[in-house]
Amino acid sequence: MKILVLTRYSPLGSSSRYRFYKYIPYLQPKGFDFTIHALLGDKYINHLYNKTPLPFYEIVKKYFQRIFILFKKNRYDLIWLQQEAFPWVPAIIEKALLKTHIPIVTDYDDAFFHRYDQHNSKIVRFFLKNKIDRIMNYSDVVVAGNQYLADRAIKNKSKKVVILPTVIDINLYHIRSQSENKLFTIGWIGSPHNAKYITTIQSALKEIYNNGDVKIILVGSGEIKIDRLPIEIKEWNESTEIEEIRNFDVGIMPLADNYWERGKCGFKLIQYMACGIPVIASPIGVNTQIVKHGVNGFLAGNDKEWIKYFLILKKDEKLRTEMGRNGHKLVEENYSFQITAPQLEQIFRNIHV
């Protein structure tokens, strides 16, 4: 089967890396032949994360390349699309370029429809608010990272909707041995774009830090400052991210309670748990499904609760170990590549032209 893969990002973009590129080595030996086109390359990712100049001419070039590729789409048996083919382009134009007799599998791991329907500009909302809805409607299969995204596809009468969470390769993650940290280590991993959520619990972090014997590590956040709070910031690197997480005593995922956040897939929670690390997270969206309160971590809805659960885990290493093992088991059984890869293979095989 020849599959045209239209990702949003190069492998440097985490959503494309985990929901597309990671599956290709598994699928290729099983008779799938992939042609991959990433719309936004490494220079654009560096612009997002490191505030380098916007690679405008490269983006324009990539848009035209994608148009030319779609002129030849009849060479393929299937189109595997991430979110949309042309961001910020009206649905009628995108459909004219994309839709044909060839089946389309479209993947969503974030609430990208809210980028348009909740936009501040009335013009954007007028032209684009229903764009993702229309793509979901004419896709043969919508692959959603969680129930919130799946519900949107169902609402738009998608032909078939399958939930596949964003997952990890459990063979790469192992429960760490007993903590050797001299200080109780609170850790977060993510991108600079999402580091803003850390400030939503800054009062709780200050309180627990002032309680003594605490270290706070942020991996991949870029520069972020919270008054009177020393933070150790580390660069993200794919080759070291697992070891960085294994140095945490607790992994955190604070969120704001808005439309966009309700569509998140909770991937960092899955990474923490795969390493046998207990978690504390905001009770928003899929977090409430991944975190079994009191079993593999805690759900904290306000500063008082964040402080309470930080103190509980700080004082009880045995509880941290037990929660970590429970989390690892949950990931192994429900959020691992070993579970979802065969499911994705069957999605492709079961599509009829």
C-alpha positions in Angstrom: 0.0 0.0 0.0 1.4 3.4 -1.0 0.7 6.1 1.5 1.2 9.8 1.1 2.0 11.2 4.6 1.3 14.9 5.1 2.6 15.9 8.4 2.5 19.4 9.9 6.1 19.3 11.2 9.4 17.7 10.6 10.4 15.0 13.2 11.6 17.9 15.5 8.0 18.7 16.1 6.8 16.4 18.9 3.3 15.9 17.6 4.5 14.8 14.2 7.3 12.7 15.7 5.1 10.7 18.1 1.9 10.4 16.0 3.5 9.8 12.6 7.3 9.2 12.3 7.5 6.8 15.2 5.1 4.4 13.5 6.8 4.3 10.1 9.6 1.8 11.0 7.0 -0.5 12.4 4.7 -0.3 9.3 7.2 -0.3 6.5 8.2 -4.0 6.8 4.5 -4.9 6.8 4.0 -3.8 3.2 3.4 0.0 3.6 5.4 2.3 1.3 5.5 5.9 2.6 6.1 9.2 0.9 6.4 11.9 3.5 6.0 15.7 3.2 6.4 17.9 6.2 4.9 21.3 5.7 6.9 23.1 8.5 10.5 22.1 8.8 13.2 22.4 11.5 13.7 26.2 10.9 10.1 26.8 11.7 10.3 24.7 14.9 13.4 26.6 15.9 11.4 29.8 15.3 8.7 28.6 17.7 11.0 27.3 20.4 14.1 29.5 20.1 12.6 32.7 18.7 14.8 32.6 15.6 13.5 34.6 12.5 10.4 33.3 10.8 11.5 31.3 7.7 8.9 32.9 5.6 10.3 31.9 2.2 10.8 28.3 3.2 7.2 28.2 4.4 5.9 29.6 1.1 8.1 27.0 -0.8 6.7 24.2 1.3 3.1 25.3 0.6 3.8 25.2 -3.2 5.6 21.8 -2.8 2.5 20.4 -1.1 0.3 21.7 -3.9 2.4 20.0 -6.5 2.5 16.7 -4.5 -1.3 16.7 -4.3 -1.5 17.1 -8.0 0.0 13.7 -8.1 -2.0 12.2 -5.3 -3.6 9.6 -7.6 -0.3 7.6 -7.4 -1.2 6.7 -3.8 -3.6 4.3 -2.1 -4.1 6.4 1.0 -3.5 9.9 2.4 -2.4 10.1 6.0 -3.0 13.7 7.1 -2.0 15.6 10.2 -4.8 18.0 11.1 -5.1 19.9 7.8 -3.1 20.1 4.5 -2.9 23.9 4.4 -3.1 25.9 7.7 -5.0 29.2 7.4 -6.4 28.3 4.0 -10.2 28.1 3.7 -11.8 24.7 3.6 -13.2 25.0 0.1 -9.7 25.5 -1.4 -8.2 22.7 0.7 -10.9 20.3 -0.2 -10.4 21.0 -3.9 -6.7 20.2 -3.6 -7.0 17.3 -1.2 -10.3 15.3 -1.7 -10.5 12.6 -4.3 -11.5 8.9 -4.4 -8.4 8.1 -2.4 -9.2 7.4 1.3 -8.0 10.0 3.9 -7.0 9.2 7.4 -6.8 12.5 9.4 -5.1 12.7 12.8 -5.7 15.1 15.6 -3.8 15.3 18.9 -4.9 18.9 19.8 -8.0 20.9 19.6 -6.9 22.7 16.4 -10.5 23.6 15.6 -10.3 26.1 18.4 -7.4 27.8 16.7 -10.0 29.1 14.3 -13.4 29.1 16.0 -12.0 30.8 19.1 -9.7 33.2 17.3 -9.8 36.9 18.3 -10.2 38.0 14.7 -13.8 38.1 13.4 -12.4 37.6 9.8 -10.6 34.4 10.8 -13.7 33.1 12.5 -15.9 33.9 9.5 -13.7 32.2 7.0 -12.2 29.4 9.0 -14.3 28.5 12.1 -15.8 25.4 10.4 -12.7 24.4 8.5 -11.5 21.5 10.7 -15.1 20.3 11.0 -15.4 20.0 7.3 -12.1 18.1 7.0 -13.4 15.7 9.7 -16.6 15.3 7.8 -15.0 14.2 4.5 -12.2 12.1 6.0 -12.7 8.4 5.8 -11.2 7.9 9.3 -10.5 10.5 12.0 -7.9 9.3 14.5 -8.3 11.3 17.7 -5.9 11.5 20.6 -8.7 11.7 23.2 -12.4 11.7 23.7 -12.8 15.5 23.5 -11.3 15.4 20.0 -13.3 12.3 19.1 -16.6 14.0 20.2 -15.9 16.9 17.8 -15.5 14.4 14.9 -18.6 12.5 15.9 -20.6 15.8 16.1 -19.5 16.5 12.5 -20.7 13.1 11.3 -17.3 11.7 10.5 -17.5 8.3 8.7 -15.4 6.6 11.3 -13.7 7.8 14.5 -11.0 5.9 16.4 -9.3 7.1 19.6 -5.5 6.5 19.6 -3.7 8.3 22.4 -0.2 9.7 22.0 2.0 7.0 23.4 5.5 5.9 24.1 7.6 2.9 23.3 7.5 1.1 26.7 10.7 -0.8 25.8 12.6 2.4 26.1 11.2 3.4 29.5 12.0 1.6 32.7 11.0 2.2 36.3 13.9 3.9 38.0 15.6 2.5 41.1 15.1 4.2 44.5 15.6 8.0 44.4 19.1 9.2 45.1 18.1 12.8 45.1 19.3 14.8 48.1 16.5 17.3 47.4 12.8 16.5 46.6 12.8 17.1 42.8 9.8 18.5 41.1 10.1 18.1 37.3 8.3 19.3 34.2 9.1 18.5 30.5 7.6 20.2 27.4 8.1 22.9 24.9 8.6 26.7 25.4 5.1 27.2 24.0 3.5 25.2 26.9 5.8 26.5 29.7 3.3 29.3 30.4 1.2 26.8 32.4 3.9 26.6 35.0 3.1 30.1 36.1 -0.5 29.0 36.9 0.9 27.2 40.0 3.8 29.6 40.8 2.3 30.4 44.3 2.3 26.7 45.1 5.8 26.2 43.8 7.0 29.1 45.9 5.3 27.7 49.0 6.8 24.2 48.6 10.2 25.6 47.8 10.2 27.8 50.9 9.3 24.7 52.9 12.9 23.5 52.2 14.8 20.7 50.6 13.2 21.1 47.2 14.6 21.5 43.6 12.6 22.4 40.5 13.7 21.3 37.1 12.2 22.3 33.8 13.2 20.4 30.7 12.6 22.2 27.3 10.8 25.2 28.8 13.3 27.8 27.5 13.8 30.9 29.6 11.1 31.3 32.2 11.3 33.4 35.4 9.2 33.3 38.5 10.1 35.9 41.2 12.1 34.6 44.1 12.0 31.0 42.8 15.3 29.4 41.6 14.6 27.0 38.7 17.0 24.7 37.0 16.3 24.9 33.2 17.6 22.2 30.9 17.5 22.0 27.1 15.4 19.2 25.7 17.1 16.5 23.7 15.5 13.4 22.4 18.5 11.3 23.4 18.4 12.4 27.0 14.8 13.2 27.8 14.1 9.8 29.4 17.0 10.1 31.8 16.0 13.6 32.6 12.6 12.4 33.7 14.0 9.6 35.7 15.7 12.2 37.9 12.3 13.6 39.0 10.6 12.6 42.2 7.3 13.9 40.9 6.3 15.0 37.4 3.8 17.9 37.0 1.3 19.0 34.4 -0.5 22.2 35.3 -3.0 23.6 32.8 -5.4 26.5 32.5 -9.0 25.5 32.1 -9.8 26.7 28.6 -11.0 25.2 25.3 -7.6 24.5 23.9 -6.3 22.7 27.1 -9.3 20.4 27.2 -8.1 18.9 23.9 -4.6 18.0 25.1 -3.5 14.4 25.2 -1.6 14.4 28.5 1.6 13.0 26.9 4.0 14.3 29.5 2.0 12.4 32.2 2.4 9.2 30.1 6.2 9.9 30.0 6.4 10.5 33.7 4.5 7.3 34.5 6.4 5.2 32.1 9.5 6.1 34.1 7.8 5.1 37.3 7.3 8.7 38.5 4.2 9.8 40.4 2.4 12.8 39.0 0.4 15.8 40.0 -1.9 17.4 37.3 -4.7 19.8 36.8 -8.1 18.0 36.6 -8.7 19.2 33.0 -9.5 17.2 29.9 -7.8 13.8 29.5 -5.7 14.3 32.6 -8.7 13.1 34.6 -8.6 9.8 32.7 -4.9 9.2 32.8 -4.4 10.2 36.5 -6.1 7.8 38.9 -6.3 10.1 41.9 -4.5 8.6 44.8 -3.3 5.6 42.8 -0.7 6.8 40.3 -0.8 10.5 41.3 -3.0 13.3 42.3 -5.3 15.8 40.6 -4.9 19.3 42.0 -7.5 22.0 41.2 -6.1 24.9 43.2 -2.9 26.1 45.0 -4.0 24.6 48.3 -4.3 21.2 46.7 -1.0 21.5 44.8 0.8 22.3 48.1 -1.0 19.5 49.9 0.0 16.8 47.4 3.6 18.1 47.0 4.0 17.7 50.8 2.4 14.2 50.8 4.8 13.0 48.1 7.8 14.8 49.6 7.4 13.1 52.9 6.5 9.6 51.7 9.1 7.9 49.4 7.2 4.6 49.7 4.1 6.2 48.4 6.1 7.7 45.5 7.4 4.2 44.6 4.0 2.6 44.8 2.3 5.3 42.7 5.2 5.1 40.2 4.7 1.4 39.7 1.0 1.8 39.3 1.6 4.5 36.6 4.0 2.4 34.7 1.5 -0.5 34.6 -1.2 1.8 33.3 1.1 3.0 30.5 2.2 -0.5 29.7 -1.4 -1.7 29.3 -3.0 1.4 27.7 -0.6 4.0 26.5 2.2 2.2 24.8 3.3 2.0 21.2 3.1 -1.8 21.4 -0.7 -1.4 21.8 -1.4 1.3 19.3 0.9 0.4 16.4 -1.1 -2.8 15.5 -4.3 -0.8 15.9 -3.1 1.8 13.4 -2.0 -0.9 11.0 -5.6 -2.3 11.0 -7.1 1.2 10.4 -5.0 1.4 7.2 -5.8 -2.2 6.1 -9.5 -1.9 6.7 -10.1 1.1 4.5 -11.9 0.3 1.3 -11.5 2.5 -1.7 
